[in-house]
């Protein structure tokens, strides 16, 4: 499965962005999908996942602000990000669940939140 995230950009604190991730190859609807981010000098951080059943899971740091969804007909996942904070600045990546691990692809998309 190949992944490409898009939709990042510069936004003011309190604003919103919607990230998209296009997946190609494999049987998309069967896969769990996730969003991660990595800020400069920090480790990659799990944000959200959505399983093949459509059930989402969120990290505490984004719960209530971010919403993950999927469109199996178009092999897409999305991350709606609201109430953005400067500490949300990072490169955002989508990932596919392989058994008990995550597979990453693509360059990610940069989100910059100004104060």
KEVOFI-620346 format. One line per 8 residues: their letters; for each residue z, y, x of N, C-alpha, C. Coordinates in Angstrom, 3 decimals, always signed. Example, Ala and Ser with C-alpha at 12.3 -4.5 7.8 and 13.67 -1.06 7.14 Angstrom:
AS) +7.800:-5.690:+13.190:+7.800:-4.500:+12.300:+7.800:-3.300:+13.200 | +7.080:-2.250:+12.850:+7.140:-1.060:+13.670:+7.870:+0.030:+12.900
//
This chain:
XXXXXXXX) +0.000:-1.183:+0.845:+0.000:+0.000:+0.000:+0.000:+1.244:+0.888 | -0.927:+2.124:+0.616:-0.975:+3.399:+1.330:-0.428:+4.492:+0.438 | +0.300:+5.414:+1.050:+0.986:+6.453:+0.298:+0.621:+7.822:+0.838 | +0.506:+8.803:-0.046:+0.257:+10.179:+0.368:+1.031:+11.117:-0.527 | +1.974:+11.811:+0.077:+2.777:+12.784:-0.654:+2.127:+14.157:-0.584 | +2.318:+14.928:-1.644:+1.779:+16.289:-1.698:+2.635:+17.127:-2.633 | +2.366:+18.436:-2.631:+3.046:+19.322:-3.558:+4.120:+20.196:-2.944 | +4.372:+20.028:-1.660:+5.374:+20.856:-1.012:+4.916:+22.289:-0.874
XXXXXXXX) +5.836:+23.133:-0.448:+5.509:+24.530:-0.246:+6.754:+25.351:-0.039 | +6.585:+26.662:-0.113:+7.684:+27.612:+0.063:+8.145:+28.080:-1.309 | +9.443:+28.011:-1.535:+10.003:+28.420:-2.820:+11.333:+29.112:-2.567 | +11.685:+30.029:-3.434:+12.975:+30.703:-3.311:+14.090:+29.824:-3.862 | +15.279:+30.039:-3.359:+16.432:+29.314:-3.868:+16.532:+29.489:-5.381 | +16.835:+28.395:-6.054:+16.889:+28.400:-7.509:+15.577:+28.024:-8.170 | +14.523:+27.980:-7.392:+13.207:+27.651:-7.922:+12.980:+26.161:-8.058 | +11.742:+25.827:-8.436:+11.375:+24.439:-8.692:+10.068:+24.084:-7.990
XXXXXXXX) +9.924:+22.823:-7.702:+8.686:+22.259:-7.179:+8.530:+20.861:-7.743 | +7.292:+20.437:-7.861:+7.014:+19.069:-8.276:+6.196:+18.395:-7.187 | +6.743:+17.373:-6.585:+6.037:+16.600:-5.581:+5.317:+15.428:-6.235 | +4.188:+15.086:-5.640:+3.411:+13.945:-6.114:+3.206:+12.965:-4.972 | +3.048:+11.714:-5.312:+2.747:+10.681:-4.322:+1.702:+9.754:-4.913 | +0.576:+9.679:-4.224:-0.503:+8.795:-4.644:-0.420:+7.506:-3.844 | -0.469:+6.381:-4.547:-0.421:+5.070:-3.906:-1.749:+4.368:-4.102 | -2.185:+3.677:-3.073:-3.427:+2.915:-3.172:-3.218:+1.539:-2.552
XXXXXXXX) -3.886:+0.547:-3.148:-3.723:-0.818:-2.674:-2.549:-1.499:-3.351 | -2.624:-2.785:-3.497:-1.539:-3.540:-4.104:-1.491:-3.374:-5.610 | -0.488:-3.960:-6.211:-0.275:-3.860:-7.654:+0.880:-2.887:-7.873 | +0.526:-1.652:-8.059:+1.489:-0.555:-8.047:+2.627:-0.764:-9.033 | +2.294:-1.205:-10.224:+3.305:-1.294:-11.277:+4.438:-2.261:-10.943 | +4.216:-3.136:-10.001:+5.231:-4.126:-9.641:+6.233:-3.601:-8.617 | +5.888:-2.482:-7.996:+6.696:-2.010:-6.876:+7.769:-1.014:-7.291 | +8.910:-1.129:-6.639:+9.850:-0.040:-6.677:+9.356:+1.044:-5.740
XXXXXXXX) +9.578:+2.295:-6.109:+9.130:+3.425:-5.307:+10.309:+4.343:-5.035 | +10.230:+5.064:-3.936:+11.336:+5.943:-3.586:+10.867:+7.249:-2.991 | +11.782:+8.205:-2.968:+11.579:+9.477:-2.274:+12.700:+9.640:-1.247 | +12.299:+10.101:-0.078:+13.223:+10.379:+1.006:+12.883:+11.758:+1.574 | +13.773:+12.284:+2.374:+13.482:+13.520:+3.082:+14.129:+13.485:+4.459 | +13.571:+14.291:+5.333:+14.130:+14.418:+6.672:+14.087:+15.872:+7.091 | +15.252:+16.423:+7.312:+15.371:+17.792:+7.785:+15.379:+17.789:+9.307 | +15.013:+18.905:+9.932:+15.002:+18.964:+11.403:+16.362:+18.595:+11.992
XXXXXXXX) +16.340:+17.674:+12.945:+17.560:+17.276:+13.612:+18.455:+16.346:+12.823 | +17.987:+15.911:+11.659:+18.810:+15.041:+10.821:+18.102:+13.717:+10.570 | +18.866:+12.739:+10.137:+18.294:+11.447:+9.810:+17.604:+11.503:+8.444 | +16.717:+10.566:+8.251:+16.045:+10.466:+6.959:+17.060:+10.127:+5.876 | +16.923:+10.781:+4.754:+17.899:+10.684:+3.673:+17.238:+10.157:+2.403 | +17.859:+9.165:+1.804:+17.385:+8.663:+0.516:+17.698:+9.674:-0.576 | +16.728:+9.879:-1.473:+16.907:+10.816:-2.577:+16.897:+10.128:-3.929 | +15.872:+9.318:-4.153:+15.689:+8.744:-5.478:+14.800:+7.520:-5.396
XXXXXXXX) +14.955:+6.655:-6.374:+14.096:+5.484:-6.499:+13.803:+5.249:-7.966 | +12.690:+4.607:-8.215:+12.368:+4.174:-9.577:+11.783:+2.780:-9.486 | +12.365:+1.884:-10.240:+11.978:+0.485:-10.140:+10.813:+0.172:-11.059 | +10.320:-1.031:-10.964:+9.165:-1.423:-11.780:+9.503:-1.340:-13.272 | +10.765:-1.432:-13.607:+11.202:-1.325:-15.002:+11.200:+0.118:-15.489 | +11.085:+1.053:-14.539:+11.149:+2.471:-14.897:+12.537:+3.065:-14.764 | +13.497:+2.248:-14.403:+14.871:+2.722:-14.247:+15.002:+3.530:-12.962 | +15.513:+4.762:-13.052:+15.673:+5.574:-11.850:+17.067:+5.450:-11.239
XXXXXXXX) +17.133:+5.837:-9.989:+18.388:+5.846:-9.251:+18.363:+7.080:-8.374 | +19.479:+7.813:-8.318:+19.506:+9.057:-7.567:+20.674:+9.110:-6.597 | +20.439:+9.764:-5.477:+21.528:+10.070:-4.563:+22.394:+11.165:-5.184 | +23.662:+11.155:-4.840:+24.574:+12.155:-5.401:+24.128:+13.580:-5.068 | +23.499:+13.740:-3.910:+23.112:+15.085:-3.466:+22.058:+15.729:-4.358 | +21.331:+14.935:-5.121:+20.262:+15.488:-5.954:+20.418:+15.158:-7.430 | +21.410:+14.375:-7.759:+21.605:+13.975:-9.152:+21.804:+15.216:-10.022 | +21.078:+15.258:-11.127:+21.157:+16.399:-12.029:+20.186:+17.508:-11.701
XXXXXXXX) +19.609:+17.497:-10.501:+18.638:+18.525:-10.104:+17.233:+17.956:-9.950 | +17.135:+16.729:-9.457:+15.838:+16.100:-9.209:+15.615:+14.989:-10.233 | +14.354:+14.833:-10.628:+13.975:+13.768:-11.551:+12.746:+13.059:-11.015 | +12.857:+11.754:-10.896:+11.730:+10.954:-10.421:+11.082:+10.249:-11.599 | +9.758:+10.195:-11.567:+9.028:+9.507:-12.624:+7.822:+8.801:-12.021 | +7.210:+7.939:-12.796:+6.031:+7.219:-12.321:+4.981:+7.128:-13.427 | +3.746:+7.054:-12.987:+2.601:+6.888:-13.883:+1.818:+5.698:-13.367 | +2.091:+4.541:-13.936:+1.449:+3.317:-13.437:-0.059:+3.313:-13.678
XXXXXXXX) -0.500:+4.006:-14.690:-1.937:+4.035:-14.978:-2.718:+4.731:-13.884 | -2.059:+5.642:-13.176:-2.737:+6.416:-12.131:-2.158:+6.186:-10.743 | -1.269:+5.192:-10.620:-0.668:+4.854:-9.321:-0.006:+6.070:-8.676 | +0.786:+6.773:-9.471:+1.426:+7.986:-8.994:+2.924:+7.937:-9.244 | +3.677:+8.549:-8.347:+5.069:+8.858:-8.611:+5.272:+10.344:-8.372 | +6.283:+10.879:-9.028:+6.543:+12.310:-8.959:+8.031:+12.544:-8.694 | +8.284:+13.711:-8.122:+9.665:+14.153:-7.960:+9.736:+15.599:-8.421 | +10.323:+15.812:-9.574:+10.540:+17.153:-10.079:+11.847:+17.663:-9.495
XXXXXXXX) +11.774:+18.769:-8.785:+12.932:+19.323:-8.093:+13.261:+20.687:-8.678 | +14.424:+20.801:-9.242:+14.889:+22.053:-9.842:+16.117:+22.572:-9.097 | +16.419:+23.822:-9.337:+17.600:+24.446:-8.724:+17.641:+24.200:-7.220 | +16.523:+24.447:-6.575:+16.419:+24.160:-5.149:+17.331:+25.070:-4.332 | +17.824:+24.500:-3.242:+18.748:+25.183:-2.342:+18.163:+25.216:-0.941 | +18.581:+26.154:-0.123:+18.072:+26.168:+1.255:+18.289:+24.839:+1.984 | +19.355:+24.155:+1.674:+19.615:+22.865:+2.339:+18.684:+21.745:+1.879 | +17.854:+22.025:+0.879:+16.827:+21.058:+0.475:+15.583:+21.147:+1.358
XXXXXXXX) +15.549:+22.103:+2.252:+14.413:+22.249:+3.159:+14.281:+21.014:+4.036 | +13.104:+20.405:+3.999:+12.864:+19.160:+4.731:+11.427:+18.724:+4.517 | +11.031:+17.705:+5.256:+9.786:+17.005:+4.968:+10.122:+15.856:+4.021 | +9.397:+15.784:+2.942:+9.645:+14.795:+1.902:+8.603:+13.682:+1.978 | +9.085:+12.452:+1.874:+8.233:+11.277:+1.964:+8.425:+10.385:+0.751 | +7.352:+9.757:+0.336:+7.502:+8.696:-0.650:+7.454:+7.352:+0.074 | +7.969:+6.338:-0.576:+8.091:+5.028:+0.038:+7.949:+3.947:-1.024 | +7.596:+2.762:-0.571:+7.456:+1.613:-1.449:+8.497:+0.570:-1.051
XXXXXXXX) +9.070:-0.058:-2.039:+10.105:-1.059:-1.786:+9.479:-2.396:-1.435 | +9.823:-2.890:-0.243:+9.386:-4.198:+0.205:+10.618:-5.084:+0.333 | +10.864:-5.919:-0.637:+12.038:-6.780:-0.583:+13.297:-5.947:-0.529 | +13.976:-5.977:+0.613:+15.209:-5.207:+0.771:+15.018:-3.991:+1.671 | +13.800:-3.664:+2.001:+13.556:-2.517:+2.861:+12.513:-1.603:+2.238 | +12.330:-0.452:+2.879:+11.373:+0.546:+2.407:+10.215:+0.661:+3.392 | +9.008:+0.832:+2.853:+7.838:+1.071:+3.667:+7.339:+2.484:+3.453 | +7.074:+3.164:+4.549:+6.640:+4.557:+4.481:+5.187:+4.671:+4.917
XXXXXXXX) +4.520:+5.706:+4.424:+3.153:+5.963:+4.840:+2.829:+7.418:+4.638 | +1.852:+7.898:+5.322:+1.457:+9.289:+5.178:+2.344:+10.223:+5.977 | +1.991:+11.487:+5.942:+2.657:+12.487:+6.772:+3.796:+13.193:+6.069 | +4.001:+12.934:+4.806:+5.032:+13.661:+4.098:+4.542:+15.042:+3.703 | +5.365:+15.735:+2.955:+5.025:+17.080:+2.528:+6.233:+17.979:+2.752 | +5.974:+19.163:+3.319:+7.053:+20.054:+3.722:+7.498:+20.934:+2.554 | +8.796:+20.948:+2.332:+9.407:+21.833:+1.345:+10.312:+22.807:+2.086 | +10.073:+24.082:+1.870:+10.895:+25.115:+2.493:+11.502:+25.972:+1.388
XXX) +12.826:+26.055:+1.387:+13.529:+26.834:+0.372:+14.183:+28.026:+1.055 | +13.760:+29.197:+0.659:+14.304:+30.415:+1.270:+15.500:+30.928:+0.467 | +16.421:+31.536:+1.192:+17.637:+32.047:+0.528:+17.457:+33.468:+0.052
//
